[in-house]
Amino acid sequence: MMATRSTTKLANEAWEALFRAQSTIIKELTARDAWEDLVPREYGVLYALSSAPEGLRITELGEDVLLTQPGMSRLVARLEARGLVHRVDDPDDARACRIRLTPAGIATQRRIGRIHARHVGEAMTRNVGRPELEQLLDLCRRLI
């Protein structure tokens, strides 16, 4: 009689496989020469801001890029010093500000984004086809 894996064991094996796949692809993408003088996390901020024309608060950016508020503040200060982002008053809260892309930040995000998107496409389609990518997308969306 063949023993079957418990759902808990199967879930843990699936988590491990998902984690290892993500880590492997991130290492590959990080090693690629697409980032110019940015680090991937800085690009992540530019990417998050690219779909927020009104800007985002530091806390919202931190949730998107998975950084603490102090870490995000330092990262934003670096991007601001390089002229890629700027702070504007938050119309909904006089005590807060929003971070927005500057024209240079928009251009940088688009330039790096085109290269990065091509690299992601290569990494994600190397061993799986469109039906599997659609299934992966559906499964990941259900997990979140």
PLY file of the C-alpha trace (Angstrom):
ply
format ascii 1.0
element vertex 144
property float x
property float y
property float z
element edge 143
property int vertex1
property int vertex2
end_header
0.00 0.00 0.00
1.42 3.37 -1.04
1.47 6.11 1.60
0.03 9.45 0.51
1.44 12.79 1.53
-0.58 14.75 4.00
-1.97 18.07 2.82
0.34 19.83 5.28
3.40 18.07 3.89
2.31 18.77 0.31
1.69 22.43 1.15
5.17 22.71 2.66
6.78 21.06 -0.37
4.87 23.42 -2.69
5.95 26.42 -0.60
9.58 25.31 -0.72
9.43 24.84 -4.50
7.78 28.26 -4.98
10.32 29.94 -2.70
13.28 28.28 -4.46
11.92 29.15 -7.91
11.46 32.78 -6.93
14.90 32.97 -5.32
16.56 31.38 -8.36
14.91 33.79 -10.80
15.64 36.82 -8.60
19.33 35.87 -8.45
19.41 35.54 -12.23
17.63 38.87 -12.79
19.77 40.67 -10.21
22.94 39.43 -11.90
21.81 40.75 -15.28
23.22 44.04 -16.48
19.93 45.93 -16.70
20.00 48.14 -13.64
22.40 50.88 -14.79
23.48 52.58 -11.55
20.43 51.44 -9.55
20.01 48.43 -7.33
16.92 46.28 -7.98
15.11 47.61 -4.90
15.56 51.20 -6.12
14.12 50.17 -9.47
11.24 48.57 -7.54
10.38 52.00 -6.11
10.50 53.60 -9.55
8.27 50.81 -10.88
5.76 51.21 -8.04
5.62 54.96 -8.66
5.22 54.50 -12.42
1.61 53.40 -11.92
0.81 56.09 -9.34
0.66 59.50 -11.07
-0.50 61.16 -7.85
2.44 59.61 -6.01
2.56 57.33 -3.01
3.23 57.88 0.66
6.40 56.38 2.09
4.34 53.80 4.00
2.57 52.74 0.79
5.90 52.38 -0.99
7.27 50.33 1.90
4.33 47.93 1.64
4.84 47.58 -2.11
8.64 47.16 -2.00
8.67 45.33 1.36
10.92 47.72 3.27
10.56 49.23 6.72
9.66 52.91 6.96
13.21 53.97 7.96
14.73 51.88 5.16
12.27 53.30 2.65
12.98 56.85 3.81
16.71 56.35 3.18
16.09 54.78 -0.22
13.77 57.63 -1.24
16.35 60.18 -0.06
18.96 58.54 -2.34
16.60 58.58 -5.32
15.64 62.17 -4.56
19.30 63.24 -4.42
19.76 61.72 -7.88
16.78 63.64 -9.25
14.62 60.57 -9.92
11.84 61.33 -7.42
10.53 64.36 -5.58
8.23 64.98 -2.65
4.93 66.83 -2.95
2.39 67.81 -0.33
-0.31 65.22 0.25
-3.67 66.87 -0.52
-5.42 64.45 1.85
-3.10 64.97 4.84
-1.22 68.22 5.48
1.27 66.35 7.71
2.31 63.92 4.99
3.91 64.03 1.58
3.72 61.88 -1.50
6.65 60.66 -3.55
6.41 61.11 -7.32
8.66 60.35 -10.24
10.45 63.26 -11.87
10.74 63.35 -15.67
14.22 61.81 -15.27
12.71 59.12 -13.02
10.04 58.33 -15.60
12.65 58.02 -18.35
14.92 55.83 -16.16
12.06 53.54 -15.15
10.94 53.07 -18.75
14.47 52.45 -20.04
15.36 49.91 -17.37
11.84 48.48 -17.38
12.01 47.51 -21.05
15.23 45.56 -20.49
14.02 44.04 -17.22
10.71 42.94 -18.78
12.61 41.18 -21.56
14.81 39.39 -19.01
11.77 38.36 -16.93
10.13 37.01 -20.08
13.21 34.96 -20.91
13.52 33.55 -17.38
9.83 32.74 -17.02
9.41 31.07 -20.42
12.61 29.05 -20.49
10.97 25.89 -19.16
7.24 26.60 -19.20
4.78 27.54 -21.91
1.83 29.89 -22.05
-0.73 27.48 -20.50
1.56 26.91 -17.50
2.21 30.65 -17.13
-1.53 31.30 -17.12
-2.02 28.60 -14.50
0.87 29.98 -12.40
-0.59 33.48 -12.58
-4.00 32.20 -11.50
-2.57 30.14 -8.64
-0.39 32.98 -7.33
-3.28 35.46 -7.47
-5.41 33.02 -5.47
-2.66 32.72 -2.86
-2.70 36.47 -2.31
0 1
1 2
2 3
3 4
4 5
5 6
6 7
7 8
8 9
9 10
10 11
11 12
12 13
13 14
14 15
15 16
16 17
17 18
18 19
19 20
20 21
21 22
22 23
23 24
24 25
25 26
26 27
27 28
28 29
29 30
30 31
31 32
32 33
33 34
34 35
35 36
36 37
37 38
38 39
39 40
40 41
41 42
42 43
43 44
44 45
45 46
46 47
47 48
48 49
49 50
50 51
51 52
52 53
53 54
54 55
55 56
56 57
57 58
58 59
59 60
60 61
61 62
62 63
63 64
64 65
65 66
66 67
67 68
68 69
69 70
70 71
71 72
72 73
73 74
74 75
75 76
76 77
77 78
78 79
79 80
80 81
81 82
82 83
83 84
84 85
85 86
86 87
87 88
88 89
89 90
90 91
91 92
92 93
93 94
94 95
95 96
96 97
97 98
98 99
99 100
100 101
101 102
102 103
103 104
104 105
105 106
106 107
107 108
108 109
109 110
110 111
111 112
112 113
113 114
114 115
115 116
116 117
117 118
118 119
119 120
120 121
121 122
122 123
123 124
124 125
125 126
126 127
127 128
128 129
129 130
130 131
131 132
132 133
133 134
134 135
135 136
136 137
137 138
138 139
139 140
140 141
141 142
142 143
